């Protein structure tokens, strides 16, 4: 009986340690929102070099070209400000085999230069780093 209690206690300690390890590598809701807001603020300031620092090392992107193309297609000026009006959905996983790490996906309604748009953004933490793995800004239809 004593051995069973000791084994059970050891098993519980092991499971508890694993949960702390996995939580430490998880992308939290607060981290994801803060990263998104900081990234959009850098874009609104036209500071594309700072915006690049929020990207995941595996997914470099010419942000200035992306934003310029979006401005041409939508007729908006991102430097007139980007406002998140509300987050519409979220999902997170402790481990996603596609990215070999944890990820957090957010969808949000945003206003840019008076125009309603949608933002889809995925933030990843894995062995290669932390940052925005993918994002898309599209019309709100």
N, C-alpha and C positions, 0 to 999 in steps of 0.2 A: 504494500500500500504506500509506503514511504517512497519507493522508487517511482511509482506512478505519479505521485505529487511532484517529485523533483523533475521528472521528464516533462510533465505538463507545464511546470514553471519555466523550464528551459525553452520549451516550444513557444510559450507566450512571449518570453523575452526576445527570442529570435524573430517572431512575427512583428513585434513592436519595433525592433531595430530596422527591419525591412520597410515598414511603413514610414519611418522617419527618413530613411534614405530616399525612397521614391518621392516623398513630399518635398524634399529639398531640391529635387530636380524638376519639379512641376512648374509650369507657367501658371501663375495665379491670375485671377480676374483683375486684381488691382494692377499687377505688372502689365498685363495686356492693355488695359485701358490707358495707363500712363504712357506706355510706349507709343500707342496709337496717337494720343493727344500731342505728345512731344514731336512725333514725326510730322503730323499735320501742321503743327505750328511752324516747324522749320520750312515746310513747303510754302506756307502762307507768307513767310518772310522772304521767300526767294532764296533761302540759304540751302541750296541743294547739296553742298558738301556736308553740312550738319545732318541733313535728312538721310544721306547715305550711311551715316554711322548707326542708324537704327535698323539697317538691313542685315539679314543673316549672312554670314560669310559665304555660304553655299549659293546664294542667290543675288549676285550683284546685278544692278540695273542702272541704266542711265535715266535717273529720275527727271532731270531737266527735260530730256527729250519726251519722256512719257507725259509729263504735265503739259508741255507745249502742244503735243498732239491732242490731249484731252481738251485743252482750251480751244483749239481750232475746231474740234468736232462738236463741242457743246456751247461755244460762244461765251464762256465764262472766263473771269480773270481770278485765278487762285490767290493772287496777292491782295485781293480785296477782302480776304478772310475766309476761313473755313470753320463752320460751326457744326458740331455734332448735336443734332436735335434729340436723338434718342438711339440707344442700342436696341436693335430689333431681335437679335438672337445671339446665342453663344453656344459653343461646345468646347469641351476640353478632354484631353486624354493624357494619362500618365505616361503611356508609351504608345507611339504610332510607328508601325514598321516601315511606312513610307519615308519617314524622316529620321528614323532611328533615334527617337527621343520623344519628349513631351511636346504637345502643341495645344494652342488655344486659338479658336476661330471666332471672330466677331463679325457681325453684320450691323451696320448703322445707317441711319438716315442722316445726311449732311446737307447743309446749305452753303453753296459757294456762289458769291456774287448774286445773291437773291434767287438762285436756281436750286431746286431740290434734286439731289443726287443720292446714289447708294454707294456705300463703301463695304467691301468684303476684304477682310484682312486675316492672315494666318501668321501667328507668332510661334516660333519653334525654339526649344532649348535642347541641344544635343551635344555630343562630344566635340563638334566643330564650332560651337558657339551659341549665342542667343540673338534673336532678332526677327525682323519681319521676313518671313519666308515667301509670302506672296500677298499681293493686294491688287484690288481692282476697283476703279471708280467708274460708275456707269449712270446712265439716266435712270430716273425713278419711275419706270413704267412697268 
